[in-house]
Amino acid sequence: MDRIAVIYSTTDGHTRKICDRLRQVIERQGHQVALASIRDEPGPDLASFDKIVVGASVRYGKHNPLVFDFIRRNGKILDAKPGALFSVNVVARKPGKSQPDTNPYMKKMLKRIAWRPSELAVFAGKIDYPRYSFRDRMVIRLIMWMTNGPTERNAVVEFTDWAQVDAFGSVVARM
């Protein structure tokens, strides 16, 4: 049985929901999973885990800077253990943009970090206009309009392929 840390950055809670699903899949395979937000201080003692997973959401075309800080600060530990990295973004809803080697945000992230985890994934996120502030709703609706996404002012659309999340959880369990 491995102890696995899943560290995540979320803006509206959807990346946390994906992490909860990963935890369920991994725990069914006999491992222990600890979830922690990238904002948790001091955070878990990464040295006490066998594997480390980092999940990061994208808002306005960028991953949270705290994710890059976390990876930089913990580089030696991350390099010494089996690891996985995933990105959650709405661009991944599009055909040809849902794989690590084709998703622009994952490609951009990998250029900025030295860590090379053994497993990578990209998951499509969620649009939840009623939850957003007025400004966020307007900006995201404009972005969706420009990219042929949903723009209805009260739309809640989850693009996540949960079978893909489950498969990644199984991969992490076997790392």
N, C-alpha and C positions, 0 to 999 in steps of 0.2 A: 504494500500500500504506500503510495506516494502522498506527500503533502504538497499541494499546489496553491500558489498565490495568484490571484487574478486581480490585477490593479487596473482601474479604469478611470477614464475621464468622460463625463457626460454633461450635456447642456440641459436637456429637458427630461432626462431619465430613461430614454430608450436604450442607450448603451448599457445602463445598469440592468435593464430587463434582459438584454442579450446575455449579460454576464450571469444572471440568475439561471437562465436556461442552460448555459454552459456548465454551471455548477451542478445542476440536476443530472445532466448527461454523464459528467465525470464521476460524480459520487455513485451513480448506479454501477459504475465499473470498479467500485471498491476503493476509491481514493478520497482523501480529505481535501476540501477546497475552502480557502479563506478569501473572501472578497474585501477589497478596500478601495476607497475612492483615492484618486491621485491627490486630493485635497487633505486627506487624513494626515495629521501630524502627531506623533512622529512617523506613523505608518508601521506596517509589519516589519519584523526582522527578517529580511529576505534571505539571510544566510541559513535560517532554520527551515527553508522550503527546498524541496527536491526539484521543482519546476516553477517557472514564472511565466505568466501570461500578462500582456499589456494590451488593453483595448482603449481606443481613442475615437471620440466623435469629431465630426467636422462641422463647423458653423462658419458661414460666410467664406468658405474656401480655405479654412485653416484649422489645423489641429490646435488644441489648447497648448500654449507655451509651457505649461506645467509638465506636460508629457515629455517634452524634449529635455527639460531640466531633470526630471526623474531619471530618464534613460542615461543622461550624461553623468549624474551623481552616482548612479548605481552600475556603471558600465562594467566594472570588474566582476561583480557578482552575476550580472546578466550574462556575461561572456562565459562564466564558469559552469552554468547550469543549462539544461535543456530549456528552451524558451519559445514563446510564440507571441506574435503581434497581430492585432487586427484593427482595421479602421471601419468606422460606421459613417456612411455618407449617402445622400440621396442620389448622387450621380451614379452610384452602383445599381440603381434601378434600371439603367439603360443596358441593352444588349452590348456586349463587348467592353463594359466598364466595371464588371463585377469580379474581376480577378486581380490579384496583386500586381501582375505584370502589365495590366491594361488600365488600371484605375489611376487617374492623374494624382489623386491625393496620396495614395500609398507610394507611388513612385517618387513624389516630391518629399515625402517623409523619409524614405530610405536614403535619399541623397543627403539629408540633414543629420543622420545618426550614424555612429560607428557600429552599433550593435547589429549583428546579423543573426536573428533568431532562426531556428531550424524550420519553423512553420509560420506561414503568413496567411491571412484571410482578409477579405473585404465583404462587408455585409451592407445591404441597402437599408437605409434608415426609415424614418417616419416623418410625415408632415402632419402637424396638429395645429391648424390655424387658431382654433378657439383658445388654446393654451398660451399662445404667443402674445407679447405686448403689441400695442398698435404699430409701433415702428417695425418690429420684427415681422409682423404679419404682412405689412406693406412691402418690405424689402424681399421677403421670401416669395410672396406672390409674384413680384416682378421677375425674380430669378426663375421661378417656375414657368411664367408666361414665356420668357425668352428661351427656355429649354423644353417647351411642350409638356410641362408637368401640370398637376392639378392647381387650379387657381380659385376654385369656389371658396368664398370667404369663410365658410364653416366646415370645410373639408377636413377630415381626419383620415389619412391614408397611410397604412403600414405596408411598406414595400419589402420588408424582411422575409427572406426565404428561410423559414425555420428548419427545414430539412438540411439546408446548408450549414446552419448553426449547429445542429445536432451532429452532423458529420465532422465538423471541426472539433467539437467536444470530444468525439471518439479519437480523433487524431492526437489531440492534446493528451488524452489518457494513455495513449500508447507510446508517446515520445520517450 
